[in-house]
Structure formats: structure tokens, C-alpha cells
């Protein structure tokens, strides 16, 4: 048994027997709580409260305390009936109490004087406001998940449909882009069933893809309040997997893209490329679940296969191809066919009335030929293939030690590995690049490997005593990473003529440079993250509830290399002071109006690339990178690949400040929730979030030689003792702590539960985000500040500043009751589901046409003098997706066939998401000239995509 396994077993034994413990939980179950009173409002002690969920055979009973309060926690999701009885009073039956992920339903029992045979039956509100839930959140229901127009087949895109969050959906299986969560980019704690699903190396990545076929619900929390939520300064995104029940249920669905009805890509030039790309998609999905033994043992299984075409057009001109000698087969569009396979199997077992457990296994496979270095000036021989595999095992065990003491234990082992490798069409090398003309004969992007294994466990215990619900938890995760960088040999030529001179033997040294990188072994490193919390939900009065507590987290680094050439890479500072107090209050002003206020500190999980980059780029040339120019001694004659090391380029170092601290935010939110009717509610809220100790990076090795007109320092391109503090290296890019951000937002959220088959959730958020440094170790950004000596020079709008964001989800299946049977059948069973995402465009920075006035290679985003960061904005995004579903009469009373037609961006709006704006400048001063700027546009979104499908559900 490994050391980590022994730790988990010991923790499980300890916490299962202790009445109080540290633990950690992200709720994936539901809670029903309330207060039982007589007609005068006085508490009724000893009343019996029984909740039942016949779909999964759950029945729980508790009695109220002296103050009339009762709480039932960790209830499986689904529909419940609540029965409240007490001698001398009429029983109260409350039906249709629907528990979604992380929700709490408050069912107060206002009993009437009467006998057992005068029961009162009522239906619970579908939009009841959880007075003890202080988060800014929403849960997407099963109906929304199953019927949403998800042309991408990517459930992660649901993350943008919540208050306080903005960003762009992803047309493939990756994460949505430029997500603004509390004013920070992509700060997401991805989970599945409350277990780890966050990739460790960079901020903002999910660990493994998920198939829509096995998703039951999606819980999103954009501003978590309770101490049990942690490891993120932004958002919790929790996918709830489907499960079996007492009835067999299942579905088969086939979806195919209607290419002829699909619009041309936004940025494709029809004049030079009039052929529409073959953006094919075929999706086969099937799931089935049911009982093995009624009320005791259930199963659920699913399989989904996605075939998606992402063709990339090669733009090498025929004239250049003929001159170079590239055959026409090298110029064909790279097909880029993604083959994705998802499998899921889950077993739920009600062991007895006090213990329940579920086991889940997930598998994912993605084979993607022509994935990287494809299209544009890349011939097919420059492209590389991609392979991605993931295995995930998870278990949850819930134990009711007594009516007042409950224990939750979760353990999961997700493992993912992916690699780019030379495919059958990849050239054997060396790779050849003719600058701006063509790349062929091999790739510079093959040979990398990344693996991420995160065995993790959480132990949680809840103790209910009167008006208090105490909860404590502990989470432990060992993050095991291995990373190998790409290996290549590459000749770069300035022109076709220079290449032909070398190819024909006229001048075997006509290349600009030869570069090589070989990473044979890569690096392996392990980090240990752990933390805990204690919290209390305290009903101070029937109308006032407090949620308060404290959590502490530690993100321990891997071992540093004590022999690293650069001093700061020999030891990593691991902060120990990550204490996060939280406090929230909820006041029910009336039975339909609730005011909520919460505040607290939130620490973010440290990306392991922070340390991996320092382990790799420590000045030792671990990857055996070297270059030759034609005049270098021992320079190879084209196309020779030299067997010995050439001139090792002066190393660039990436390191971590010895004063590094973990980032955190100080959050506060105020919400006023008003239930309008039994089916509708509206919430108005304000969010404030201030980021502190955010990571930022600057080059600390350059000695300033001058300055621009706005005071920014300039440097020399020479590398010696007069221009570098440490002349062994060129750049020394050090990651520091201390950058700041500020986020203020107001939102309105409207919810309509199903009314005659129609439901709607719509919200609008106004916000402003300011930061004083670009992001570091983020999936989407890893950039230095512009002024290496003064971080505040970069203070300005954040990259994710989207002042206006509106989104909605709607499932509309109107119900009609015509006397005519044929007319009734024709009018009913028609469903329209809608996703709307309308928001301000992304912020963009004006770039200087020449970076040479800095003479500092770390400045890749230099701005003209007196121009602030992110002063431009791309056009607003208007995207509406829709799906029409027609369900036909059932066959054999169980099987319901249906037809669907769906489209994203149904109005075919030109959604440009990125603008590159380059302005000519005077080299000596950096001041912009009158020359017209160069503007380029790109997008992560698509034009209209149309798909059709058929489904059979039972």
C-alpha cells in the first residue's frame, strides 16, 4: 500500500468515528430543512418529519427539536414528498419538493389544529428561495441539459449561463474562452460529482472532457460563500452524473451536421477560397439505467462517440509550391477529424437505512489527426496528430451515524495523458520553414507528453443540534505530473531563393539559422494540496440565518532542484497562512422576500506550471536546445542534422520569487430575492471582488540603458556585464506575487419554473474589471508586464472586462387541450429550446509595429508610448442557439421517438472575438506615427451551424 493510500485509509477511519473533524465538501446532494409551528407561530417540539423519494427508494424521518427546527441533509437529488405530523394537529403533506444539486428547500410546517384524518396537502413552490444558500449560483436541470441546442456536444459551455459570469462558448470539447469570474480570467474549480476535475498545470483547464450523454445536472457557483467551497477565486463548475432509479430509462440519439445549411466561416475569403469547409459532425449516444434490486441497487451506463471535422485550409500559393517542389498532395486542406469516445458506468447501492454508496468509472479517448501546425503556410507534412486518454474512478459513501450526525466520504483517481506525435503524413525532417511562405518536411510541434494523475479524497461530517447545522471537512490531493516538451530539428530560410540555393547545392549555408531541441526524458514532479474548513448554519430566528466559518488551504510545491544553476530555482517558497474567514446572513423579510449578504476570503489553487517552468528553465539547458547560424563554427551543411551540440543560445530563465504568496480574493455580495408567484422569482444582486497577491511576471535581468517618451525603460540587445545583472543569461523572467484586480458587478436574474411546459432562466450582468498586470500561467495568457520596473504602468481594463452580459436558457413546450384528438396531438409535443449569449466584446491592446525600441525580447506585447493596456474592444457578441424537437406518439406505451433540428448562431451574426491592432511608432520614442494601423480579426466562435437528429427515449 502506497504512503498516500495509507493516509487516506487512516483519515477515513479517523473521521468515520470522530464526532467532530476537519473535512471538505462541494455539495452534490440536497437538503430539506424548516421549522414546525402551531397557528400562533409557537414552535412544535417532537413533530415527526418524513421525506420520501420513491424513484430511488429513499425515506428519512426526523423529529423537531424544542425550537421546532428540523434538517435532513445529504439527500439524493430528485422529487420528494414531505409529511409532517404531530398529535392534535392535521398532518401536512407537501408534494413536488424538487432537490437539485447543492440546493436547500425550506419547508416550514404551519400546522392546523385537527385530527389525523384531516390532512392538508399542498404543492411546493418550484422557485422557492433557499434562505441558507448565500452563493450566487444556478443549477441547470435535467430538462435543460437533455434539450439544449448544444451543437458543440460540449457541456462545459453551460458555464456561461449563470449570473456574474461572461465568456465565449467553445465549438469543440475544450473549455469556454475568456471567462470572467469575479474579474479574473478562467479561475474555475472544475468538478464531477464534487470530485476533482481541474487540470493542475495551468489556470482554467478542466482535467477530462465529459459527454453530454451522462450528465444529469450542472451546478455553477460564480460567487461561493460557504467555507466548504474552496480552491478557487472564481467559479465552481460541478457536473452531476446520471444514475439509475426504480424504473428503467434510457435514450439513443443520433445527430448529424447539415453541412449544406451551415454558413461559410466568418473570416474565410470567398474570393480566394470559395469552397465551404467540410465541418462534419456525427454523434451517436446511448444510455440506460434502472434497478438491479428495487429500492436497493441501481445501475447506469452510457456510450457516446463524436466525429467532428475541423478542416484547415493551406494557403501556400501554387506558384511558391511549384518553385519549392511541393506536390499538390501537400496543399490539400488538412482534414482534422476528431474521434471522441465517452463511456460512463455508475452503480448506486442503498446498503441499509443509514448507509448508501455509489461507484463511478469514466473513460475518454480522443484521436485527432492533423491537430497542430496545420493550415495557413503549413503543408500537410508539417502537421502532427494528437492523442488524449482519460480514466476516472470515483466513489461516494454517505453514512447516517445517527439522526443528528452524518458522514460523507469521497475518493477519486482521475488520470489523463495526451501527446502530439508525428502522424503518417508528417515529414521525416528536418523541418523546413521559409518565413511567411511555407513550412514543410517535418514539424516543430511533435514529441510532447503531458500526464496528470490526481488521487484525492475528501472527508466530511455534519452535526445537527437544534438551530445549528455544523459541518467540517478535509480534502487531500496528490498531483502527479509528467511533462515532456517537443523535440525537433528545423532549418529556417528567409526566402524561396535562399531555400532553393541550399536545396540545389549552390550554397548549403544559405539558411538563416538551424535550431534543435531534444527533450528525451521530460520531468516528473508531484505536488500535495490539502485543506479543511469548519462552518455553521445557524437559524438565529425563524427569519434570520447566519452561515459562518473558516477554511485553511495549503498548496505544497514539488521538490526544487537544489543544484539548479539559477539560485531562485533551488528552493520554492510555500505559504502557510492561507486562512479564509467567511460570514453570511440571510433575512426573510416576508415569506416571499429574502435579503442575503455575505463576505469572505477565497484562495485559488496554485498552477503547477509555476514550479514546472522553474524546473525546466533553470539555466541548465535541460532540453538540449541549441542553434547554428551559417557563420557559426561547425555549422551544418543543409540538410545535415549535426550529431554534436552546436552553439547553445544564451539561456532564458523562468523562476519564482522567494517571497511568493498564494493569490486570493476578498469577495462580498448582496442579493435581494423576490418570489413573484409559485412559478417565478427575480433576484437583484451586487458583487464586489478584489484580487490580491495575483501572479505577475517581469524580466529582472536587464539593466536599463534609456527610456521612452512615457518613461518606460529601454535595454540593450547585447548580453554582457554592462547590460545584464547576470551575464550568464539573457532574460530572467521571475513570477512575483502582488498584482491586484478589482471587480464590481450588478446583476438581475429571472427564473420561471415550468408553466404549461415552458421554463426560462435569464440574467443580465453589468460589470467593470480592472487589473494591473497580465495573467501568468493561465491557459490563455502567460505574459510579462510592459514596464519591467513599474507594474502599475500596466493598470487598466482587464482582458476579460465585459461590461454588459446577458444570457438565457429556455425550454418551451406549450401544452394545449383541444377537443379534437388529432389537433391536440399535432399542437402538443413540440419543444423549442433556446440558449442566448449576448455580451460586450473582449478587450484588446494596441501594439507597436516595432518592438526593437525596447531591445528586450521579453516584451512581446509592447504598446506605443502613452497608450494604456486594453484600450480597444472587439465588437459585441450576439449569439442565439435554438433546437426544435418533435416527439411522436409512444410505441408500446414506453418508447417515445423524436426528431430534432438545431442550430447555433441562428441569426448568423459575425461574432469577431479578437482584434489585433498594430500601430506604427517612432523607434526612438515609441510615439505613434500617422501611418494607418494594421488591423487583423479572429474569432473563437462559429457562423451558423445546423444539425439534425433522431432520438428514441424510454
Secondary structure, 3 states (H helix, E strand, C coil): CCHHHHHHHHHHHHHHHCCCCCECCCCCCEEEEEEEECCCCCECCCCEEEEEECCCCEEEEEECCCCCEEEEEEECCEEEEEEEECCCECCEEEEEEEECCCCEEECCEECCECCCCCCEEEECCCCCCCCCCCCEEEEECHHHHHHCCCCCCCHHHHHHCCCCEEEECCCCCCCCEEEEECCEECCEEEEECCEECECCCCECCECCCCCHHHEEEEEEEEECCCCCCCCCCCEEEEEEECCCCCCCEEEEEEEEECHHHCCCCCCCCCCCCCCCCCCCEEEEEEEEEEEEECCCEEEEEEEEEEEEECCECECCCHHHHHHHCCCHHHCCCECCEEEEEEEEEEEEEEEECCEEEEEEEEEEEEEEEEEECCEECECHHHCEEEEEEEEEEEEEEEEEEECCEEEEEEEEEEEEEEEEECCCCCCCCCEEEECCCEEECCCCCCCCEEEEEEEEEEEEEEEEECCEEEEEEEEEEEEEEEEECCCEEEEEECCHHHHHHHHCCCCCCCCCEEEEECCCCCEEEEEEEEEEEEEEEEECCCCEEEEEEEEEEEEECCCCCCCCCCHHHHCCCCCCCCEEEEEEEEEEEECCEEEEEEEEEEECCCCCHHHHHHHHCCCCCCCCCEEECCCCCCCCCCCCCCCCCCECCCEEEEEECCCCCCCEEEEEEEEEEEECCCCEEEEEEEEEEEEEEEEEEEECCECCCEECCCCCEECCCCCCCCCECCCCEEEEEEEEEEEEEEEEEEEEEEEEEEECCEEEEEEEEEEEEEECCCCCCECCCCCCCCCCCCHHHHCEECCCCCCEEEEEEEEECCCCCCCCHHHHHHHCCEEEEEEEEEECCCEECEEECCCCCCCCCCCCCCCCCCCCCCCEECCCEEEEEEEEEEECCCECCCEEEEEEEEEECCCCCCCCCEEEEEECECCCCCCECCCCCEEEEECCCCCCEEEEEEEEEC
